[in-house]
Amino acid sequence: MKKILMHAVRQNIVIGVESDDYPNDLKTKQKLFKNTLINTVSVPQFSVCIPAYNDIECFTRCIASVLRQKDVSLECVVCDDSNSDSIFNYINKINDSRVRYYRNKPPNGAPKNWNSALHLSQGDVVTLLHQDDWYRSESTLKDVLGCMQRNDADVCFCGQAIANESGEVLGEYPVSVGKVLRMYTGFPRRTLVVNLLGAPSVVFFQRRHLDVEYDVKLLYFSDTDYYYRLLSSSSAVTVLAEPNVGISRSVAQISKFCLSHLDSVLEELFYALKKHQASSIDSCAAVARFVASNLRHWRVASLLSALKLIWKHFSLQATLLTFFIFPIFAGHMCYRLFLRKVCGRIWA
């Protein structure tokens, strides 16, 4: 990551796109898309990729926020893992040529479905928008485009607003250059476990970064692992501070699974630490931080499994170091919970 910038500008451009059906094989799909690009008069400025799964109520809000974007050309790629036809029927009902729909049979699962959706894109700037998230303003994409163009950036992070299931905003959280820097420099000791930048829906990047994929072996840490690798491959990063992306605070199915299988998530953490060749001290800090930050979700059985995993992957010295620094992170977590409960800070 060579430089980090922050600014926002506006620009008005409108170009049309076309829609199509695509085969199941990913390589065939990519080849077909390349051929389509040759025959397409205009390449859209944005590809908004929605990995869908069953929740039609959230999906309708999500795709509506995409299709109401003004002064930019876009395509909306829907990669559907649903076991019902509700999303398929809804897309047929709205009948918008900017929407490209693809049904996965059998379902890909996350995060493989995220990668499939991204690789189906044709736009100059690509973004992943989870179906329970949405764009709060009709000029969100226009603002992102202007920000990237003015700063000659190939990656942009946008601020976010946390909302409950009914869409009521609980708190707004602008992104900053400092957070991006801490995300990069604090990896993996801190920022593999602690996500400073938000959900994948706040990330926009030029299509040359499509070779940076979400690791299909990761689920809980797929976003932070991806952010670090994306920042590493970027030549210039900018931020759009305004919280223009709405993020649902409801516990999604992935989060529910992770919180009920924390010992499996810990195994995933060890994989990520080994993948990034983390030092012994960084590994101990990351594991201690993860166990402490999820302390209220641990159950006796999973906690015992976690202790066995720590003993399995760490030396005696590293295990003792992990237990030594654990109370520090546990105390910090209690302080954050106090800020949330007493002071009302949603993302303390």
N, C-alpha and C positions, 0 to 999 in steps of 0.2 A: 504494500500500500504506500504509494509515493507521496500523495498529498491528500488532505481532507479540507473541504470547503463547505461553506454554508451560505445560501442565498435562495431567493425565489423570484421568478419573473413570470410573465404571462405572454402567450403567443396564440394566434388564431389560425389554425390550419384544419381543413376538412377534406378527407379523401375516402372513397368508397372501397369496400372489400367484398369478397364473395364467400359462399359456404359450400361444404362438401361432406361426403361420408368417407370413413377411413377404415382400413382393414385392421385385424387384431394384432398382427405381428408388428412390433415396434420398428424394426428396420425397414419393413415395407412401408409403414406409415411415414417414416422420415424421408424415404426416397420419393414417395408420392407428394409430400409437401414440397420438396425441392423442385420437382417438376411443375407443381402448381405455381410456385413462385416465379418460374420462368415465364409462365403464360399469364400471370396476373399483371394488370396494367399498373396498379398502385399497391405498394406494400403498406399495411396499416402501421401507424405510429406505435400503437400499443397492442399487445396480446395479454388479455386478462384471463388467466387460466384458473378455472374453478374445479377442484376435485370434489365431486358431489357424493353424498351417501345418505339417502333416505329422507332426511329432514326437509320436507317440502316447504314448511313455513319459513325456515331460515333461508332456504335457497331462493325463494321468491323475493325476499328483501334484498338478498345479495345481488342477484342478477339484475334486479330493477335499478339498483344503485349504479351498476356498470352501464346499462343501456341509456341512462339519462345523462351521461357525461357529454359535455358540450365542447365544441371547438377543437376536437381531436378526432382522428380516425382510429377506429379500434376494431378488433375482433374479440369475441368471447369464446374461449375453448372450454367446453364442459366435458370432463372425463368422469363418467358415472359408474360408481361401484354399487349402486343400489340393488336391492333384491325385489324392488317393486317398480311399477311403471309410472309413478307419480311425477317424477322429474321429467321423464321422456314426454309424457302427455302435456305437461305444462309448457315445455319448449315448443312442441307442435302448436299449442294454442297461441302463443305470442307471435310465432311465425316471423322472426326477425332474421334477416339474411346475415347479420353480423355474428350470429351465434353458430358455432360449430359444435355439434354434439357427438360424443362417442360413448358407447356402452361397453364396459369391460365384462367379458364372459370367458372364464370366471372372474370374479372381482380381483383386482390387483392388491388391495389393501394399502395402508399407509406405511411408509412414505413412497412406495413404488408408484402409486397412483399419481402422486405429486409430480414425479419425474416424467411419467407418461404425458401428463397434461402439458408440462413445460416444453417437451420435445415436439408436441403437436403445434406449437406456436409458429407464426410467420412474422410477427411484428418486430419493429426495430427495438422497442423497449418491452421487456417481458416482466410479468409479475404474477405471483400466486395469490389468489384471494380465496381463503377458506369460506365455505358456504355459510358459516355462522357469523362472518364478518361482512362489513359493507363500507362503501364510500359515503361519507357524511355530506359532502358537497358535490354539486354537479360540475365543479371546476377542479376536482382533485387531480385528475390525470393531466389537465392543462397546466396546473401549477407545478406538478412533478416534471413535466416535459420542459417547461421554462427554466426550472431550477437546474436541470441537467445540462441544457443547452448553454445557459449563461456561464456555468462553471466548467464546461467541457468535461463533465463527469460521466463515468460509465456505470456508477452505482449510486443510488439515492435511497436514504432511509427517511421515512415520514413519521410524524408524531401520531399518537393514537389516543382514543378515548375509550375508557372501559365502561361497559354498559351491562345491565342485568338482562334477564331473559325477555323482558317486555320492551327493551330498547331504551330504558331510562338511563341517562349518562350518570355514572357514579363518580367519575373523575377524569380530567384531561391531563395527558402526559406528553408534553412536547419532547422531541428528541433533540440532542445537542451534539456538537462536535466532541465534547468531552466524553460523552457516553460511548461514541464510536471508538475513540482512542483507548478508553479503558477496556472496551470489548476486545480490542486487538492486543493490547499490551498485557492484559490480565489473563490471557488464555495460556494454559488450561486451569491454572491454580484457582482462579475465581470465576471466570466467565464461561467455562464449560458448564458449570452447575448453575450459576446465576445469570439469567438472561436480562441484559441491560437494555436491549433494543426492542423487545416486544415480539409479537407474532410474525410469522412469515409474510402475512398480508401487508406489512409496512415496507417491504423491500422491493425495489424496482431496479432492473439492470439491463444493459444492452445485451443483445442476443449472443454476442461473442462469448459470453460467460455461461452459455448453456452446457458446456462441458463440465462445469461445477455442478454436481448432482447431490441430492440428499442421499446420505448413506442408508441403504435399505436394511442394514444391520442395526441401525439406531432408530429409536422411536421417541423416547423421552428427551434425549439430547440431540435429536436430529437438527433442530433449528440452530443452536449455538455452534455445533460442529460445522454446519453449513455456512453460517455467517463468517466464521474465522477463515475458512477456505476461500470464500467469495472476496473478503477484504484482502486476503493475501494475493489474489490474482488481479485485483483492481489497480488501475493506474491513478485514478482520481475518484474520491468519494465525496458526495455532498449530502446535506440534510435539509429537509423541508420541515421546519420546526413545528408548524401548525398541526394539531391533532385531527387530521382530515380522514383518518381511517377509524371506523368503529370496530371494537373488538368485544365479542360477547364474553362475559365473565362466567357464564354457565359452564358447569363441568362437562366437558365433551366426553364422548365415549373413550377416546384415547387416554385422556387424563384419568378417567375412572379406572381403566384397566391398569394404568401405571401406579396409581395410588393404592390399589389393592394387590399389587405384585411388586412391592418395593425391593424385595430381594432380587428379583429378575432385573429390575432397573439398575440395581447396584452392579450386577454382572455386566450390564451394558456400559456402565461407567468405566469399569476396569478395561473393557475392550477399547473404549474411546481414548483412555489415557495411554494405553499401549500403542494405539494407532498413531498418536501424536508424539510418541516417545517422551512423555512427561518425566521429569526428574522425580526422584523419590520424595523430596519435600513437597513438590507440587501435587503429586499423587495423594500423599497423606492429607494435605490441606483440602483437596477436592473431595475426597471421601468423607472426611470429618464434616465438611460444610454440607454435603448432601444429606448425611444421616441427621445432622442437627436441624436443617431447614425443613425436613419432613417428619420431625419427631412426633408430632401429634397424629400422624397417619400410621405409624408403625404398630404392628400387632406383635404379640409375644413370639409366635411361630416364625414370622418373617424376620423379626429382629435377631432371633437365634440363627436363622439361615444367613443373615447378613454378617454376623460375627464369624461364622464359619468361612464365608467368602473372603473376609478381610484376612483371616489367618491363612487361607489358601494362597492368596495372591501377594501378600506382603511378608517380608522377613520379620523376625521377632522385633528387631529394632524399629522398623517402619510401623509395625502394629502398635508398639508402645507409644511412638510419636503421635500416631493418629488418636489414641485414647487421651494423650496429654493435651492436645490442642482442641479436642472435641468440646470441652466446657466453654471455651472462648466463643465458638460459633453458636453453641446452645444459648449462652447468655445474650448474644447479639440477636438471635431469633426471638427470644422472649421480649427484648426491647422493641423489635419490629411489630410483634403481636400487640404490645401495649399501644404503640402508635396507631395501629389499625383500629383496635377496639375502643380506646379512650379518645384518641385525637381524630379519628375518622379518616386517616390516610389510607386509601384503598391499596395502594402499591408501596407501602412503606418498606 
